[in-house]
């Protein structure tokens, strides 16, 4: 059983989580997150800890941001969009049990006071910003690092708040470039 409570968007996500692992969930009911849901998430965070696992789309990222802002200290798990898409529909409910287990195995904790280990210049030099294919490269790197997709600014922030080391960054970059050569 997973100790932490997993925050998801809806009932179908809960069903998918329970197919993959033994865990409790809190459903936000979409992006209009009520005060009662935030109170439940705060209580869960105090007692057991919380993992946010939302859809890899705009609405899911919005929910993640709202919950993380209102309930500091949450952990984050990310499912790559390619593993959460079925017939054009993106969502945790579409992910396989294996994809969910893998995302939960790669949970990241926020470290808001963390120092910058990878700076903006590193992102420019590696083609992750300010390049025609930068968005695609950030998607690949985010999946390899387990931090999800973000625009350049969000991606840079995630590298910092999740404490991604230069070594982890370099390893993921090498893997991505090796895959691109194939």
N, C-alpha and C positions, 0 to 999 in steps of 0.2 A: 504494500500500500504506500502511496506517495503521501508523505506527511503534510505537505502544503496543500492548501485549497487552490484549485485552478479556476481562474476567472475566464469565462468564455462569453460569447455573445448570446447564444440561444440554446433551446432544448436539443436541436439536432447536433450541436457541438458537444453537448453533454453526452449524448448517446455515443458519438464517435469516440470521445475520451474513454468512456466506460468499456467500449469494445477493446481498447488498447491497453488500459491500465486500471488498477484499482485505485480510484481517487474520488474525492468529493469536489463538486464544482459550485460556483456561483454564476448565475446567468445575468448579464446586464440587461437583456431585453432590447438590445440595439443601442444606438448612440445617444438616446435621450435618457441618460443614466439618472435615475431618481436618487434622492437623498437616502432613502431606505436601503438601496443597493450599496451605496458608499458606506453606510453604517455597518452593513454586514461584512463588507470587504475589510474595513478597519478592524473589526472584531476578529476576523479570521487572521489578519496580519499580526495582531497582538498575540493571539493564542497559538497559531500553527505556522504562520507564514503564508505568502500568496505568490502564485506564479500566474502571470498574465499570458494567455495564449489566445490571441484574437486572429481573425482572418487577415491574410496578407494582402489587404486592399486598403483604399483610402479610409473607409468607415472603420475598419479594424484598427488602423493606426490611430485614428481619432479617439476611439474608445481606450486604446492602450495609453495614450497621452493623458486623457482625462483621469483615468484611474491612478496612474503613476503620480500625477500631480497632487491628487487629493489624498492618496495613501502612500506616503514615502516608504521606500525600502522594499518595494515589491521586486520579485525576480521576474525575468522575461524569458519566454521561449518563443521561437519563431519556426514556422513551417514555410519552406520555400513555395512561392506561388505555383511553380510547376508541379508540386506534389499535393496541392490543395485545389486543383482545378479539374472539374468534370463537366464536359459539354459546355464550356464557356462560363460556368458558375464557379466563383472562387469562394472557398470557405473551409474552415476546419472540418466541417461535416463531410467534406469530400476526400479528406486525407486518409490514407491507409493506416491501419494500426501501427505498422512499422514506422511510417513517417512521424506519427504522433510520439511514439516511444523515442525515436531519435531526437526529435525536438526537445522533449523533456529531459533527455540525457545530456543535452547541451545548454542547460539553463544558465543565464547570465544574471549576476547581481549588479545593480546600479552602484556606482562609486562616484557620486556627484563631485566630490572633492579631489578626484584623481587628477594626477598631472597629465599633461599632453605627451603621449609617447610617440604618436604619429602626427606630424604637423601637416598643414595645408600644402606645403611644398612637396611633401611625400606623395600626396594625392595627385598633384599636378604631374610629377615625374613618372608616376605609375599609370597615368592615363585614366584615373578614376574621377577626375573633374576636368572641365574645360577642353574636352575632346569630343569629337562627333559620336563616338561609341561609349562615352563615359557611363551613361545610365545602364547600358547592358553590362559593362564591366563591374559596376557597383552591385548590380543584382547578383552576378556570379560570386563576387567576393563576399557579399553579405550572406549568401547561402553557405559558402565554404566556412566562414567564421561563425555562423550560427547567430547572426545579429539582424538578419532581415535586410530588406531593401530600404533605402532612403535617398532623398536628393543629396547633393554634395554636402550641404551644411548639416543635415540630419545624420548622414553617414559619418562625417567627421566627429560629431557629438557622440554617436554611439561607440565609436572606437575608443573615445576617452572615457565615457561613463561606464562602459563594460570592461575597462582596463585591458584592452587588447594590446599585447606586447608587440614590440618590433619583430620578435622571433615568430610569433603567431601570424603576424601580418605578412612577413616574408615567406613563410611556408605556404600560406594560402595563395599568395601572388604567384609563387613558383608552380603550384598545382594548377592554378587557373591558366597560366601561360602554357604549361605542358598540354593541357586539354585543348587549348586553342590551336596548337600546332598539329594536332591529330586530324 
